[in-house]
Amino acid sequence: MRDRLILMRHGQTAWNAEGRFTTRSDVPLDKTGLAQAQAGAQALAATEIDRIYCSPLLRARSTAEAVAAARPRPLAVVPDPRLTEIDSGPFEGLTVPEIEAGPLAQAFAAWHTDGNPVFPEGAETFDHALRRIAGFLNEHQDEPGTTLVVTHGSLARLAVTTWLLGAEPGRHRRLWLDNCRVAVVDSGRGARQLVAFNVAAPT
């Protein structure tokens, strides 16, 4: 018997649609995001889910609650602050063109790199973000059955890249996870395996 972890990104917000860095700001789902959450819930309707955890931010919690509401039996949604998005610090709320045209351009170029990023004041380091998401995942990895975790794009990609695959944290920028898409990780016999990424639901 294999246990399963499903990492799901929340639905779209207005800031997502505008290409703005959206990390700790509690931006709600927009109209498209609400529809995505409902579609995501329907896509997961045939998937056995034993428990749901989520980031406490509204966009993730609303997505998780949509999934829970579509279940054939009541299922609680448990928020955990360790599932909050990686803090982008001074870049929060800005688009890339706005940053590159302003006083943060040099700091952004040093931070937004696959190599050795320099984290400006207020930006969370990848090591710090990894410690909290790995702490959460390691704490819950022995729970039987299927666990759904509704979180954020960058944090989910970091978990896959480094916690699961053992690659350098900065490599998570080479992956992309669309709104309300999932990464599926199976575990058993002491090993973990990524079996799907950026899909609507497990097959």
Rosetta blueprint (number, residue, H / E / L):
1 M L
2 R L
3 D E
4 R E
5 L E
6 I E
7 L E
8 M E
9 R E
10 H L
11 G L
12 Q L
13 T E
14 A H
15 W H
16 N H
17 A H
18 E H
19 G L
20 R E
21 F L
22 T L
23 T L
24 R L
25 S L
26 D L
27 V L
28 P L
29 L E
30 D L
31 K H
32 T H
33 G H
34 L H
35 A H
36 Q H
37 A H
38 Q H
39 A H
40 G H
41 A H
42 Q H
43 A H
44 L L
45 A L
46 A L
47 T L
48 E L
49 I L
50 D L
51 R E
52 I E
53 Y E
54 C E
55 S L
56 P L
57 L L
58 L H
59 R H
60 A H
61 R H
62 S H
63 T H
64 A H
65 E H
66 A H
67 V H
68 A H
69 A H
70 A L
71 R L
72 P L
73 R L
74 P L
75 L L
76 A L
77 V E
78 V E
79 P E
80 D L
81 P H
82 R H
83 L H
84 T L
85 E L
86 I L
87 D L
88 S E
89 G H
90 P H
91 F H
92 E L
93 G L
94 L L
95 T E
96 V H
97 P H
98 E H
99 I H
100 E H
101 A L
102 G L
103 P L
104 L L
105 A H
106 Q H
107 A H
108 F H
109 A H
110 A H
111 W H
112 H L
113 T L
114 D L
115 G L
116 N L
117 P L
118 V L
119 F L
120 P L
121 E L
122 G L
123 A E
124 E L
125 T L
126 F H
127 D H
128 H H
129 A H
130 L H
131 R H
132 R H
133 I H
134 A H
135 G H
136 F H
137 L H
138 N H
139 E H
140 H H
141 Q L
142 D L
143 E L
144 P L
145 G L
146 T E
147 T E
148 L E
149 V E
150 V E
151 T E
152 H L
153 G H
154 S H
155 L H
156 A H
157 R H
158 L H
159 A H
160 V H
161 T H
162 T H
163 W H
164 L H
165 L L
166 G L
167 A L
168 E L
169 P H
170 G H
171 R H
172 H H
173 R H
174 R H
175 L L
176 W L
177 L L
178 D L
179 N L
180 C L
181 R L
182 V E
183 A E
184 V E
185 V E
186 D E
187 S E
188 G E
189 R L
190 G L
191 A E
192 R E
193 Q E
194 L E
195 V E
196 A E
197 F E
198 N E
199 V E
200 A L
201 A L
202 P L
203 T L
